[in-house]
């Protein structure tokens, strides 16, 4: 059965490719993949519900001497949860996309869905991969397909530039990842994750293995858009909104958290890497939340919010409690995908993503207003909503470990998260700003509002998120870190945190302009810290572009020059010799006489040299 599921995940790529080649109906490009992904989703749910154990499966990739490299897949409960999230959100995004780009011609329509399907299948296979080589291959496919998706609007120069920047920054990180794999394989003769975790003690004593984990972590930080690799994620907003929803919720940018969860035993014996992840996560979650508060572009606000929440996941991993990081990944994927799809609807109807131009676009008591409220309350971690429990647990874990300065930084981040969440809600709804031109649910096609309603419902069930998480992971035991936190967490702590968030909402409603003015200094500092575009552009121009120009010059002048020199020279000589055959008898006679004179002189010289040698 597990082999069938793996093969099924590849069929959508084939189906869309054939539909494009044979110019079939556009509807097949999203309906067939959706049905197949839904089938896989249902199979996993049914089999796990009946307690059926899905064993792992391996495909021999290649052999080096006696070493065999396999692509290993495992249907372990820890892996299945994220695979279900990927499939579930992807099905909704596919349906949403079918309407979102329906105005495109068949060629571009099929191209969009082809890269989207490659992206989804790669992420699904990444989630169940149990070896580092397979993880790297699917990781690369995610990056490649995202490059084409971000640059889908290829008539927009900014979109092309954004996709290029995203591509080369993440490729830089991938070089570190690949370097780590080479070191691990040379030392351990295996890339199987279970085998590496079982021998985690070797990673505590070997300097090269410690360095390999650092390399992989750097690769993960770049793909997760953490400081100082953050600039590419906001530029990825130039892609279609459904793509942004998928990239920012449960796929590419959070894939690194899943991989860190898989190799968490290796992090447990590497305090340097753990601390690096912890403090980069702290910096990212704080600064991104401040910048999100100052931003006016709706999609960029959500992008900075994603950086901030992923930073929180890194904090959990850095605390060596990767279960908390995965739990927040699970929670975050539900409400963030909903908010991005919601943003797509508003931008589509209003023609702008500037929240200054979107003031009062939604009635606060309308169904769309209620959906936005659910998303913003989940985003800011109001109790009982999906986003609350995982964030509260992470903050409590920081407190439990006695890291009070780190807790203060996270509380400041919580404050700014509440500020930009409330600002988003108060701007877009008519609670504070009136607008006669409002978007109503009846104006939307059911393909748009159905995913919003489903994801809004899932964002409401905060009390059930932990039960679902524990059911579909191996954390459902008395020793689970989550259950331990739940047993020990103080209700006073939760109440104080909720008071902070609710007070922030209230203050921002009544004194928004005063808050904005009073925080201008810290906001400007945060923007300057995160604004690394000039540095990366300078690196691109001075290093990558200069290197590529040198390689082009070397190839054109040295390599091609050497290859072309001989035939060109021979051609010149032949042209010169052709001039000797001018048909003039007198010239032929003179040349023959000169030739024989030279021949006699040369033969005489040789004869003299020979006679001198004999006499001596």
Buried (B, 14 or more C-beta within 10 A) or exposed (E): EBEEBBEBBBBBBEBBBEBBEEEBEBEBBBBBBBEBBBBBBEBBBEBBEEEEEBEBBBEEBEEEEEEEBBBBBBBBBBBBBBBBBBBBBBBBBBBBBBBBBEEBEBEBBBBBBBBBBBBBBBBBBBBBBBBBBBBBBBBBBBBBBBBBBBBBBEEEEEBBBBBBBBBBBBBBBBEBBBBBBEBBBEBBEBBBBBBBBEBBEBBEEBEEBBBBBBBBBBBBBBBBBBBBBBBBBBBBBBBBBBBBBBBBBBBBBBBBBBBBBBBBBBBBBBEEBBEBBBBBBBBBBBBBBBBBBBBBBBBBBBBBBBBBBBBBBBBBBBBBBBBBBBBBBBBBBBBBBBBBBBBBBBBBBBEBBEBEEBBBBBBBEBBBBBBBBBBBBBBBBBBEBBBBBBBBBBBBBBBBEEBEEBBEBBBBBBBBBBBBBBBBBBBBBBBBBEBEEBBEBEEBEEBBBBBBBBBBBBBBBBEEBBEBBBBBBEBBEEEBBBBBBEEEBEEEEBEEBBEEBBEBBEBBBEEBEEBBEEBEEBBEEBBEBBEBEEEBBEBBEEEBEEEEEEEEEEEEEEEEEEEEEEEEEEEEEEEEEEEEEEEEEEEEEEEEEEEEEEEEEEEEEEEEEEEEEEEE
